[in-house]
Amino acid sequence: MPKTQASELKRKAQQRLCQKRRYPEIKNDPELLALEQEKRRQKYKKNKEEGKIKAIAKLSPRAQLYKIFSQYRSIKTLKLNLTLQEACLHVDFSVKFAAEVQSFHFGGSRQQISLHTSVAYTHNFSTDSVTPISVCTISDCLRIDAPAIWAHLVPLVQHVLHVNPFLDTLHFLSDSPSSQYRNKYMFYIISQIREDFPQIIKITWNYSEAGHGKGAPDGVAAVLKRTADRMVVFGEDIGTFCQFYELLLRSVDNVTIMKVEERDIIAKDQLVPKNLKSFKGTLSEYQVLWDVTVPQTILRKMSCFDCNADKMCIHGYDIGRDFGRDCFLKLLTAATAPRIHRRRNRKRGRMFPPVWKQACYYLFQKLGLETLRHWGLPGAQFGTHHPVGPPPGVPV
Protein backbone atom coordinates (compact mmCIF):
# COMPACT_ATOMS: atom_id res chain seq x y z
CA MET A 1 0.00 0.00 0.00
CA PRO A 2 1.40 3.46 -0.89
CA LYS A 3 2.56 5.65 1.96
CA THR A 4 0.07 8.45 1.21
CA GLN A 5 -2.87 6.02 1.09
CA ALA A 6 -1.80 4.37 4.36
CA SER A 7 -1.49 7.73 6.09
CA GLU A 8 -4.95 8.76 4.84
CA LEU A 9 -6.53 5.60 6.21
CA LYS A 10 -4.74 6.10 9.51
CA ARG A 11 -5.98 9.70 9.71
CA LYS A 12 -9.61 8.65 9.08
CA ALA A 13 -9.39 5.89 11.68
CA GLN A 14 -8.03 8.37 14.22
CA GLN A 15 -10.83 10.80 13.34
CA ARG A 16 -13.51 8.15 13.88
CA LEU A 17 -11.97 7.24 17.23
CA CYS A 18 -12.00 10.89 18.36
CA GLN A 19 -15.64 11.30 17.34
CA LYS A 20 -16.57 8.17 19.24
CA ARG A 21 -14.89 9.48 22.40
CA ARG A 22 -16.43 12.96 22.06
CA TYR A 23 -20.01 11.80 21.44
CA PRO A 24 -20.90 11.11 25.14
CA GLU A 25 -19.75 14.64 25.99
CA ILE A 26 -21.91 16.14 23.24
CA LYS A 27 -24.91 14.02 24.18
CA ASN A 28 -24.88 15.18 27.80
CA ASP A 29 -24.57 18.89 26.93
CA PRO A 30 -27.77 20.42 25.38
CA GLU A 31 -25.90 23.32 23.76
CA LEU A 32 -23.27 21.12 22.12
CA LEU A 33 -26.00 18.67 21.03
CA ALA A 34 -27.99 21.48 19.37
CA LEU A 35 -24.86 22.71 17.56
CA GLU A 36 -24.08 19.16 16.36
CA GLN A 37 -27.62 18.66 15.07
CA GLU A 38 -27.53 21.98 13.23
CA LYS A 39 -24.19 21.03 11.71
CA ARG A 40 -25.61 17.73 10.44
CA ARG A 41 -28.69 19.53 9.11
CA GLN A 42 -26.58 21.96 7.09
CA LYS A 43 -24.45 19.12 5.76
CA TYR A 44 -27.60 17.26 4.65
CA LYS A 45 -28.92 20.34 2.81
CA LYS A 46 -25.60 20.83 1.06
CA ASN A 47 -25.46 17.19 -0.10
CA LYS A 48 -29.06 17.42 -1.31
CA GLU A 49 -28.32 20.57 -3.36
CA GLU A 50 -25.28 18.88 -4.92
CA GLY A 51 -27.40 15.88 -5.91
CA LYS A 52 -25.65 13.40 -3.64
CA ILE A 53 -28.98 12.55 -1.95
CA LYS A 54 -31.86 11.40 -4.15
CA ALA A 55 -35.55 11.16 -3.44
CA ILE A 56 -37.06 7.71 -2.99
CA ALA A 57 -39.15 8.14 -6.14
CA LYS A 58 -35.96 8.62 -8.19
CA LEU A 59 -34.16 5.58 -6.86
CA SER A 60 -33.91 2.29 -8.76
CA PRO A 61 -36.60 -0.37 -8.24
CA ARG A 62 -34.18 -2.47 -6.23
CA ALA A 63 -33.40 0.45 -3.94
CA GLN A 64 -37.13 0.88 -3.34
CA LEU A 65 -37.34 -2.75 -2.20
CA TYR A 66 -39.71 -3.34 -5.08
CA LYS A 67 -38.77 -6.97 -5.57
CA ILE A 68 -39.22 -7.80 -1.91
CA PHE A 69 -42.70 -6.36 -1.67
CA SER A 70 -43.74 -7.67 -5.09
CA GLN A 71 -42.70 -11.24 -4.29
CA TYR A 72 -44.51 -11.18 -0.94
CA ARG A 73 -47.61 -9.72 -2.57
CA SER A 74 -47.64 -12.29 -5.38
CA ILE A 75 -47.24 -15.26 -3.02
CA LYS A 76 -49.89 -13.95 -0.65
CA THR A 77 -52.32 -13.50 -3.54
CA LEU A 78 -51.53 -17.01 -4.75
CA LYS A 79 -52.26 -18.57 -1.34
CA LEU A 80 -55.55 -16.72 -1.04
CA ASN A 81 -56.74 -17.81 -4.48
CA LEU A 82 -55.61 -21.45 -4.70
CA THR A 83 -57.94 -23.66 -6.71
CA LEU A 84 -58.72 -27.31 -6.13
CA GLN A 85 -56.05 -28.38 -8.63
CA GLU A 86 -53.26 -26.22 -7.17
CA ALA A 87 -50.87 -26.47 -4.24
CA CYS A 88 -48.26 -24.08 -2.86
CA LEU A 89 -45.20 -25.76 -1.32
CA HIS A 90 -42.91 -23.59 0.81
CA VAL A 91 -39.63 -25.48 1.25
CA ASP A 92 -36.34 -24.80 2.99
CA PHE A 93 -33.29 -26.65 4.27
CA SER A 94 -33.21 -26.22 8.03
CA VAL A 95 -29.55 -27.21 8.30
CA LYS A 96 -27.20 -25.54 5.80
CA PHE A 97 -23.67 -26.46 6.83
CA ALA A 98 -22.03 -24.56 3.97
CA ALA A 99 -24.12 -21.37 4.14
CA GLU A 100 -25.41 -20.88 7.67
CA VAL A 101 -23.04 -23.21 9.58
CA GLN A 102 -25.87 -24.66 11.68
CA SER A 103 -24.72 -28.07 12.93
CA PHE A 104 -27.13 -30.59 14.36
CA HIS A 105 -25.38 -32.80 16.96
CA PHE A 106 -26.78 -35.69 18.98
CA GLY A 107 -25.23 -38.23 21.34
CA GLY A 108 -21.60 -38.98 21.89
CA SER A 109 -20.85 -39.65 18.24
CA ARG A 110 -21.91 -36.10 17.29
CA GLN A 111 -23.70 -37.38 14.19
CA GLN A 112 -25.07 -34.67 11.92
CA ILE A 113 -28.52 -34.79 10.36
CA SER A 114 -30.02 -32.69 7.58
CA LEU A 115 -33.66 -31.60 7.73
CA HIS A 116 -35.66 -30.42 4.73
CA THR A 117 -38.78 -28.76 6.12
CA SER A 118 -41.80 -27.63 4.13
CA VAL A 119 -45.32 -26.31 4.55
CA ALA A 120 -47.86 -27.25 1.85
CA TYR A 121 -50.99 -25.19 1.22
CA THR A 122 -53.69 -27.13 -0.61
CA HIS A 123 -57.36 -28.06 -0.42
CA ASN A 124 -58.03 -30.45 2.45
CA PHE A 125 -61.23 -32.45 2.00
CA SER A 126 -61.53 -33.19 5.71
CA THR A 127 -61.90 -29.48 6.50
CA ASP A 128 -63.20 -28.44 3.05
CA SER A 129 -60.77 -25.52 2.91
CA VAL A 130 -57.17 -24.65 2.09
CA THR A 131 -55.09 -25.64 5.10
CA PRO A 132 -51.33 -25.75 5.76
CA ILE A 133 -49.68 -29.15 6.07
CA SER A 134 -46.28 -29.38 7.79
CA VAL A 135 -43.86 -31.96 6.38
CA CYS A 136 -40.23 -32.71 7.18
CA THR A 137 -37.91 -35.12 5.38
CA ILE A 138 -34.74 -36.05 7.25
CA SER A 139 -31.60 -37.79 6.08
CA ASP A 140 -28.24 -38.79 7.47
CA CYS A 141 -26.71 -37.72 4.14
CA LEU A 142 -25.45 -34.15 4.49
CA ARG A 143 -25.77 -33.21 0.84
CA ILE A 144 -27.95 -30.14 0.18
CA ASP A 145 -27.33 -29.75 -3.56
CA ALA A 146 -29.82 -30.10 -6.41
CA PRO A 147 -29.94 -33.96 -6.54
CA ALA A 148 -30.50 -34.06 -2.77
CA ILE A 149 -33.33 -31.54 -3.10
CA TRP A 150 -34.90 -33.72 -5.81
CA ALA A 151 -34.75 -36.74 -3.50
CA HIS A 152 -36.35 -34.75 -0.67
CA LEU A 153 -39.12 -33.45 -2.94
CA VAL A 154 -40.35 -36.87 -4.05
CA PRO A 155 -41.87 -37.97 -0.68
CA LEU A 156 -43.17 -34.43 -0.14
CA VAL A 157 -45.11 -34.39 -3.40
CA GLN A 158 -46.34 -37.95 -2.77
CA HIS A 159 -47.78 -36.89 0.58
CA VAL A 160 -49.44 -33.79 -0.90
CA LEU A 161 -50.99 -35.86 -3.70
CA HIS A 162 -52.29 -38.27 -1.07
CA VAL A 163 -54.03 -35.36 0.68
CA ASN A 164 -55.37 -33.89 -2.57
CA PRO A 165 -55.41 -36.39 -5.47
CA PHE A 166 -56.82 -33.80 -7.90
CA LEU A 167 -53.64 -31.75 -8.08
CA ASP A 168 -52.13 -30.93 -11.47
CA THR A 169 -50.26 -27.67 -10.66
CA LEU A 170 -47.48 -27.16 -8.10
CA HIS A 171 -46.18 -23.78 -6.96
CA PHE A 172 -42.88 -24.02 -5.06
CA LEU A 173 -41.53 -21.23 -2.88
CA SER A 174 -38.02 -21.10 -1.45
CA ASP A 175 -35.12 -18.81 -0.71
CA SER A 176 -32.59 -18.13 -3.45
CA PRO A 177 -29.13 -19.58 -2.71
CA SER A 178 -27.33 -20.44 -5.93
CA SER A 179 -25.80 -23.54 -4.32
CA GLN A 180 -29.21 -25.08 -3.59
CA TYR A 181 -32.41 -23.94 -5.30
CA ARG A 182 -31.43 -21.40 -7.95
CA ASN A 183 -29.05 -22.98 -10.45
CA LYS A 184 -29.03 -24.76 -13.80
CA TYR A 185 -29.46 -28.19 -12.23
CA MET A 186 -32.65 -27.16 -10.44
CA PHE A 187 -34.00 -25.74 -13.71
CA TYR A 188 -33.51 -29.18 -15.22
CA ILE A 189 -35.02 -30.98 -12.20
CA ILE A 190 -38.15 -28.82 -12.38
CA SER A 191 -38.77 -30.13 -15.87
CA GLN A 192 -38.23 -33.74 -14.72
CA ILE A 193 -40.65 -33.88 -11.78
CA ARG A 194 -43.36 -35.06 -14.15
CA GLU A 195 -41.41 -38.30 -14.68
CA ASP A 196 -42.26 -39.27 -11.09
CA PHE A 197 -45.76 -37.74 -11.10
CA PRO A 198 -47.41 -37.89 -14.57
CA GLN A 199 -50.53 -36.05 -13.43
CA ILE A 200 -48.57 -32.82 -12.86
CA ILE A 201 -48.85 -30.57 -15.93
CA LYS A 202 -47.68 -27.20 -14.57
CA ILE A 203 -44.90 -26.22 -12.16
CA THR A 204 -43.69 -22.83 -10.97
CA TRP A 205 -40.72 -22.26 -8.69
CA ASN A 206 -40.64 -18.86 -6.99
CA TYR A 207 -37.67 -17.37 -5.17
CA SER A 208 -37.66 -14.78 -2.40
CA GLU A 209 -35.27 -11.86 -2.31
CA ALA A 210 -31.87 -12.47 -0.72
CA GLY A 211 -32.05 -12.04 3.04
CA HIS A 212 -35.86 -12.30 3.09
CA GLY A 213 -36.40 -16.05 2.82
CA LYS A 214 -37.49 -16.84 6.37
CA GLY A 215 -40.94 -18.33 6.64
CA ALA A 216 -43.12 -21.14 7.91
CA PRO A 217 -40.59 -23.97 7.20
CA ASP A 218 -38.16 -22.38 9.66
CA GLY A 219 -40.86 -22.58 12.33
CA VAL A 220 -41.32 -26.28 11.61
CA ALA A 221 -37.58 -26.85 11.95
CA ALA A 222 -37.51 -24.93 15.23
CA VAL A 223 -40.25 -27.16 16.67
CA LEU A 224 -38.38 -30.33 15.72
CA LYS A 225 -34.99 -29.22 17.02
CA ARG A 226 -36.36 -27.79 20.28
CA THR A 227 -38.32 -30.99 20.83
CA ALA A 228 -35.17 -33.07 20.42
CA ASP A 229 -33.23 -30.77 22.78
CA ARG A 230 -35.95 -30.97 25.39
CA MET A 231 -36.06 -34.77 25.26
CA VAL A 232 -32.29 -34.92 25.69
CA VAL A 233 -32.61 -32.72 28.80
CA PHE A 234 -35.23 -35.13 30.14
CA GLY A 235 -32.79 -38.03 29.83
CA GLU A 236 -33.62 -39.38 26.37
CA ASP A 237 -30.60 -40.76 24.52
CA ILE A 238 -30.36 -39.82 20.84
CA GLY A 239 -27.23 -41.45 19.51
CA THR A 240 -28.22 -42.55 16.02
CA PHE A 241 -30.26 -41.34 13.09
CA CYS A 242 -32.92 -44.00 13.65
CA GLN A 243 -33.36 -42.97 17.29
CA PHE A 244 -33.85 -39.37 16.23
CA TYR A 245 -36.44 -40.41 13.63
CA GLU A 246 -38.38 -42.55 16.11
CA LEU A 247 -38.28 -39.79 18.72
CA LEU A 248 -39.85 -37.28 16.34
CA LEU A 249 -42.55 -39.75 15.35
CA ARG A 250 -43.51 -40.20 19.01
CA SER A 251 -43.21 -36.60 20.16
CA VAL A 252 -44.49 -34.46 17.26
CA ASP A 253 -48.06 -34.96 16.10
CA ASN A 254 -48.75 -32.11 13.63
CA VAL A 255 -45.68 -32.65 11.46
CA THR A 256 -45.35 -35.54 9.00
CA ILE A 257 -41.84 -37.03 9.32
CA MET A 258 -40.32 -39.04 6.46
CA LYS A 259 -36.87 -40.48 5.84
CA VAL A 260 -34.71 -40.03 2.74
CA GLU A 261 -31.98 -42.61 2.25
CA GLU A 262 -28.59 -41.84 0.81
CA ARG A 263 -29.15 -44.29 -2.03
CA ASP A 264 -32.16 -42.23 -3.13
CA ILE A 265 -29.96 -39.14 -3.41
CA ILE A 266 -27.32 -41.07 -5.36
CA ALA A 267 -29.98 -42.41 -7.73
CA LYS A 268 -31.22 -38.89 -8.46
CA ASP A 269 -27.67 -37.66 -8.88
CA GLN A 270 -27.12 -40.16 -11.68
CA LEU A 271 -30.15 -38.76 -13.54
CA VAL A 272 -28.86 -35.16 -13.60
CA PRO A 273 -26.58 -34.36 -16.58
CA LYS A 274 -23.21 -32.90 -15.68
CA ASN A 275 -22.74 -30.90 -18.90
CA LEU A 276 -25.65 -28.49 -18.59
CA LYS A 277 -25.01 -25.00 -19.90
CA SER A 278 -25.23 -22.11 -17.47
CA PHE A 279 -27.75 -19.32 -17.91
CA LYS A 280 -26.23 -15.85 -17.57
CA GLY A 281 -29.37 -14.36 -16.02
CA THR A 282 -29.71 -16.91 -13.23
CA LEU A 283 -29.23 -14.44 -10.39
CA SER A 284 -31.76 -12.00 -11.86
CA GLU A 285 -34.66 -14.46 -12.18
CA TYR A 286 -37.24 -15.01 -9.45
CA GLN A 287 -39.65 -17.43 -11.12
CA VAL A 288 -39.23 -20.58 -13.19
CA LEU A 289 -42.22 -21.88 -15.15
CA TRP A 290 -42.65 -25.31 -16.68
CA ASP A 291 -45.68 -26.41 -18.68
CA VAL A 292 -46.21 -29.74 -20.37
CA THR A 293 -47.49 -27.93 -23.50
CA VAL A 294 -44.42 -25.67 -23.76
CA PRO A 295 -41.18 -27.24 -25.06
CA GLN A 296 -38.91 -25.02 -22.95
CA THR A 297 -38.55 -23.74 -19.40
CA ILE A 298 -39.53 -20.09 -18.94
CA LEU A 299 -37.64 -17.74 -16.62
CA ARG A 300 -39.02 -14.48 -15.25
CA LYS A 301 -37.46 -11.68 -13.27
CA MET A 302 -40.56 -11.44 -11.05
CA SER A 303 -43.32 -13.84 -10.06
CA CYS A 304 -46.47 -13.55 -12.16
CA PHE A 305 -49.38 -16.00 -11.86
CA ASP A 306 -51.69 -14.17 -14.26
CA CYS A 307 -49.73 -15.02 -17.41
CA ASN A 308 -49.20 -18.67 -18.38
CA ALA A 309 -45.97 -20.06 -19.73
CA ASP A 310 -47.35 -20.50 -23.26
CA LYS A 311 -47.56 -16.71 -23.80
CA MET A 312 -45.34 -13.76 -23.08
CA CYS A 313 -45.93 -12.00 -19.79
CA ILE A 314 -47.91 -8.83 -20.41
CA HIS A 315 -46.11 -7.23 -17.45
CA GLY A 316 -42.71 -7.65 -19.13
CA TYR A 317 -41.27 -10.09 -16.58
CA ASP A 318 -39.95 -12.67 -19.07
CA ILE A 319 -36.18 -13.11 -19.32
CA GLY A 320 -34.69 -13.95 -22.68
CA ARG A 321 -37.88 -13.27 -24.60
CA ASP A 322 -38.97 -9.96 -23.07
CA PHE A 323 -40.48 -8.21 -26.08
CA GLY A 324 -41.99 -4.91 -24.98
CA ARG A 325 -44.35 -2.43 -26.57
CA ASP A 326 -41.62 -0.17 -27.97
CA CYS A 327 -39.79 -3.10 -29.62
CA PHE A 328 -43.02 -4.29 -31.21
CA LEU A 329 -43.79 -0.83 -32.60
CA LYS A 330 -40.28 -0.55 -34.05
CA LEU A 331 -40.65 -3.92 -35.72
CA LEU A 332 -44.10 -3.01 -36.99
CA THR A 333 -42.75 0.26 -38.43
CA ALA A 334 -39.92 -1.58 -40.13
CA ALA A 335 -42.38 -4.07 -41.61
CA THR A 336 -44.87 -1.51 -42.93
CA ALA A 337 -42.46 1.20 -44.09
CA PRO A 338 -41.60 1.08 -47.82
CA ARG A 339 -38.09 -0.05 -48.55
CA ILE A 340 -36.02 1.93 -51.04
CA HIS A 341 -33.73 -0.35 -52.96
CA ARG A 342 -30.43 0.56 -54.48
CA ARG A 343 -30.15 2.13 -57.90
CA ARG A 344 -29.65 -1.17 -59.67
CA ASN A 345 -32.92 -2.47 -58.17
CA ARG A 346 -34.89 0.74 -58.66
CA LYS A 347 -37.07 -0.85 -61.35
CA ARG A 348 -38.59 -3.12 -58.70
CA GLY A 349 -40.07 -0.08 -56.96
CA ARG A 350 -40.94 -0.28 -53.28
CA MET A 351 -42.00 -3.38 -51.40
CA PHE A 352 -42.50 -4.63 -47.87
CA PRO A 353 -39.63 -6.72 -46.52
CA PRO A 354 -40.99 -10.27 -46.26
CA VAL A 355 -38.71 -11.15 -43.32
CA TRP A 356 -40.09 -8.34 -41.17
CA LYS A 357 -43.59 -9.22 -42.24
CA GLN A 358 -43.21 -12.84 -41.20
CA ALA A 359 -41.72 -11.71 -37.88
CA CYS A 360 -44.79 -9.58 -37.19
CA TYR A 361 -47.04 -12.54 -38.06
CA TYR A 362 -45.20 -14.70 -35.56
CA LEU A 363 -45.19 -12.08 -32.79
CA PHE A 364 -48.87 -11.31 -33.28
CA GLN A 365 -49.66 -14.96 -32.78
CA LYS A 366 -47.38 -15.32 -29.74
CA LEU A 367 -48.39 -12.08 -28.04
CA GLY A 368 -52.12 -12.15 -28.72
CA LEU A 369 -54.62 -9.34 -28.66
CA GLU A 370 -54.67 -9.27 -24.84
CA THR A 371 -51.03 -8.17 -24.69
CA LEU A 372 -51.48 -5.61 -27.45
CA ARG A 373 -54.47 -4.07 -25.72
CA HIS A 374 -52.56 -4.03 -22.44
CA TRP A 375 -49.93 -1.97 -24.27
CA GLY A 376 -52.64 0.42 -25.43
CA LEU A 377 -52.67 -0.78 -29.05
CA PRO A 378 -56.18 -1.38 -30.46
CA GLY A 379 -56.67 -4.64 -32.25
CA ALA A 380 -58.39 -2.95 -35.20
CA GLN A 381 -55.12 -1.61 -36.57
CA PHE A 382 -53.87 -5.18 -36.87
CA GLY A 383 -56.87 -6.28 -38.92
CA THR A 384 -56.85 -7.90 -42.30
CA HIS A 385 -56.93 -4.51 -44.03
CA HIS A 386 -53.52 -3.68 -42.57
CA PRO A 387 -50.46 -4.47 -44.74
CA VAL A 388 -49.15 -6.55 -41.86
CA GLY A 389 -52.25 -8.31 -40.58
CA PRO A 390 -52.51 -11.42 -38.45
CA PRO A 391 -51.87 -14.80 -40.03
CA PRO A 392 -54.84 -16.85 -41.19
CA GLY A 393 -56.86 -18.36 -38.38
CA VAL A 394 -55.94 -15.76 -35.74
CA PRO A 395 -59.10 -13.94 -34.55
CA VAL A 396 -59.08 -10.15 -34.40
N, C-alpha and C positions, 0 to 999 in steps of 0.2 A: 504494500500500500504506500503511495507517495506520502512524503512528509507533510505537505500542506493539507492533504485530505485527512490524515490521521490527526493533525492538530485541530482541524475543524470539528471532527467527531468528538474529540476530547473536550473542546470548548462547549459544544451543545450538551454533552453529558453533564458537565459541571454546571451549566445554566439550569438544566432540569433539576439537579440536586438542590441548588439554591432556592428555586421556586418551591420545591417540596418542603424545605425547612421553613420558609417564610410564610407559607399559607396558614398555619395555625395562628400566627401573629396577626395576619390580616383578618382572619375570620373572627377573632375575639375583639377587634377594634371596629366599631361602626363607621368611623370616618374613613379609615383605610379600606374597609369593605366597599363603601360607596364609591370611592375613587377607583378601585379595581373594577367594579361593575361598569362604571362609566367608560373606563379605558377599553374594556371588552366590547362595549356597545359601539364605540367609535370605530374600533377595528372591524367589527362586523359590517357597519355601514360602508366603510372604505372598500372592503372585499366585495360587497354587493354591487357598488358602483363600477368596480373594475371588471365585473363579470365572473369573478371567481366562485360566487355562490349563485346557483340557479334555482328557479322555482320548481316545485314538485311537478307541475304540469309540463315543464320543459325537459324533464329527465327522461331517460330511456325506459321502455316498458319493464326491463329487468330491475332498474333502480326503483320503480314504483311497486315492486313486489307483485307485478301483474300475473306472473306465472303461478305464484303460490296461491293467490286468491282464486284464480281461474280454475286450477286443478281441484281445489277444495270444493268450489261451487259445482263443477261438473260431476264430481263423484257423489256429492250430496244429492244432486238432482237425479242421478242414476239410481241411487238407493231408494229414493222416494217414489220412483216410477218404474220399478221392476215389474215385468210381466211374468206370467206363469212359466214361460219358456226360458227365462233368464236367471242368472245367478251372478252375484258379485263376490269374489273371493279375495280377501285382504290377507296377504301372506308376508312373512318376514322370518329371517333366521334369528332366533333368540341369542345364539352363541356365535359370534363372529371373531374367531381367534386372530385373523389377519388384520381386520379393520378396527374392531372395538376392544380387542384383547380382554374378552370376558371369559375366563376359564371356569369350567364347571367341575369341581373336584368332589369325590366321594370316597370314603373308606381309606384304608391305609395305602392302597395301591395308587391313589390319586388318579383314577381313570377318568378321562374326559368324555363327555357326551354332548352331541349336537342335537338341538331342538329346533324343528321347523314348525312354528306356530302359525295358525290361520284362523280367520273368522269368516264364515260363509253366510251371505245374506240371500235367502231364496224363499220360495213359497212353501210353507209347512202345512200339510193337509190336516195335521192334528189340531192346530190352532186356527187354520184357515186364514193365515196372514203371513206376511214376510217377517221372518224371525231370524236372529243371528244364531249360528251354530259354531261352537268353538271346537277346533280340531288341532291336535298336535301329533306330529310324526317324529319319532326319536330314533337315533341311530348311534352305534358306537364307532361308525366311520366319521372322521372329522372333516371330510371333504364338503365344501360349500360352493363348489363351482356349478356350471350349467348342467352337466350330467347328474350331479347329486340332486339338484333342484328338480330335474325331470323325475327322478326316482321318488322324491318326496311328494310330487304332485299326483302321481298315479293313485295311491290310496286315498288322497284327499278328494279327488274328482269322483272316485268310486263311491265314497261315502255320501257325497252331495247328490249323486245320481240315485242312490238308494233312498234318500229323503224325498227327492223330487224327480221321478222318472221321466217327466215330460220336458226336461231341459234340452235345448239345442244351441244355446248361446252362453258363453262364459266370459265374464269381465274380471280380469285379474287386476289387482292393485298392489303395488309394492314400492319400496324405496328404490333409489337409482344408483347403486354402486356398479361400476363397470366390471368388477370382478365377479359379480353374482348374476344380477337380473338384466342388466342392460349391456349386452354385447352381441356379437354376430352369432354365437352359438345358441343363445336364447331365442334369437329371431328364427333360427332354423327349428328349434324345438317347438316353438309355438305352432309352426306349420305341420308338425308331426304328431301332435296330441290326438288328432283324429284317428291315427292308426290304432290307438288303444281304445278309443271311444268313437265308433262310427256315427253315432247319432248327433255328435257335435258338428255344426255347420258354420258357426261364427265364433271367433275368439278375438278379444281385445285385451291388450296388456297396457296398463296405465302406470306411469311413474310419477312419484311426487318430487317436488323440488328438493335439491340437496339441503340437508339439515332440517327438513320438515317431514320426515317419514315416520315419525312415531304415531302409533295408533293402537287399535284394539288388540292386535297380536302380541304387542309388548305386555299388555295387561294379562293375557293368558300365560305368557312365559313367567311373569312375576308370580302368579298364583302357584304354578308348578314348582318353581325353585324355592319359594318361601315354604311351601308345604313340605318339600324334602328336607329343608333346613330345620323346620320345626320337629319333624319326626326323628331326626338325628339327635336333637336336644333331648327328646323324650326317651332316648336309649335305643332307637331303631338302628340297626346296622345295615348300611348300604355300601357294599363292597364291590358289587358287580353290576353290569348293565341290566341283567335279568332281574336282580333285586330292585333296582330303581324302577323298572317297568312295572313290576308287580305292585310296588308301593303306590305308584300313581293310580293304578287301576283300583286299588282298595280305597284310597283316600280322596280322590277327586271324582265327583259325580257328574258335573256339568261340562266336562271336557272329554272328548273322545280321543283316546290314546292309541296309537298304532305304531308298530315297529317297521323300520326299513333296514333290510340286511345289506351288508357290504356287497354281496354278489349282485343285488339288484342295481346298485350304482355302477358296478363294473359292466353289467350287461347294457345299461343305457349309454355308458361311455363308448362302447364299441359301435353304437349306432350313430354317433355324432361324427361327421367328417372332420378331418383335421386340416383340410386345405381350403376352408371357407374364406372368401374374400372379405376384407373389412369394409365397412361403410363409413365414409368420412364424416357424415353428419350424425354419428351415433350419440354424441353427448348433447346434441341439440334437439333430439326427439323425445317426446313424452307420451307417445301412444303408438302402439303397434297393432295393426288390424290384419286379420286373416279371415278370408271367406272362401268357402268351398267352390264358389262360382267364379272367383277371381284367380288367375294363374300366378299372381305374385303377392308378396307381403307388402302392405302399405304402411309407411311411416309418416307420422304427423308431429309437428312441433308443439301441439297442444291437444288435449283430449277433446273430442267432439263425438257425441253419440247421436246427433241429428242426421249426419251424412254417412251413408253406408260406404263400404270399401269399393263398390263397383262404380262409383262416380266420384268426381273431384269434390273436395270440401268447398262449399260455397263461402266459408269463412276464411279461406286461404291458408289452412293449417297444413296442407300436404307438403311433404319434403321430397324433392326430386321430380315432382310433377306439378308444382305450384304454378298454375297458369292464371294470372290475375286479369282484371278487367282491362287495364291499360295494354297488356301484351296482346289480348284478343283484339282490341281495337286497332292496334298497329298491324297485326296480321290481316285483319279484315280490310284495312286501307290498302295494304300492299296487294291484296288479291283483287280488289275492285278498281284500283287506279290503272289507267292505260299505260302500257309499257312502250316506250319509244326505243325502237331498235336502232342499230347502227346504220350508217349510210348504205352499206351494201345490202341491208335487209329492209330498206325503206319501202320497197314495193309491197311488202307484206302488210303495211299499215300498222295499226295498233291492235293489240290483242291482250286478253287476260292471261297471266301466267298460269298454266295448268297445275303446277306444283303447289302454288299458294292456294289455288282453288280447292284442290283435294285436301290440303291441310285444314282449310276452314270446314269442309264437309266432315272430316274426322272429328274436329274439336266440337262442332255443333252437336254431333251425336254423343260425344263423351260428356260434354258439359250439361246439355239439356236446357230446356226453356226455363226451368226453375232457377238455375244459376244465372242465366242471362237477365232474368227479371230482378234477381237479387242485386245484380250490378246496375240496375236502372236502365237496362236496354230492352225496349219493347220487342215482343216476338214478331210483330208485324213486319219490321224491317228485314227480317230474315225469311220472309215468305218466298213463294215460288217465283214472284215477279222480280225478286232481287237477282242481280247477276250471280251472286254467290248464295244460293238458297240451300236449304237442307237437302240431304240425299233422299232418294225415294224411300217412302215408308216411314219417315220421321214426321210425326204430327206437329203442326204449328198452331 
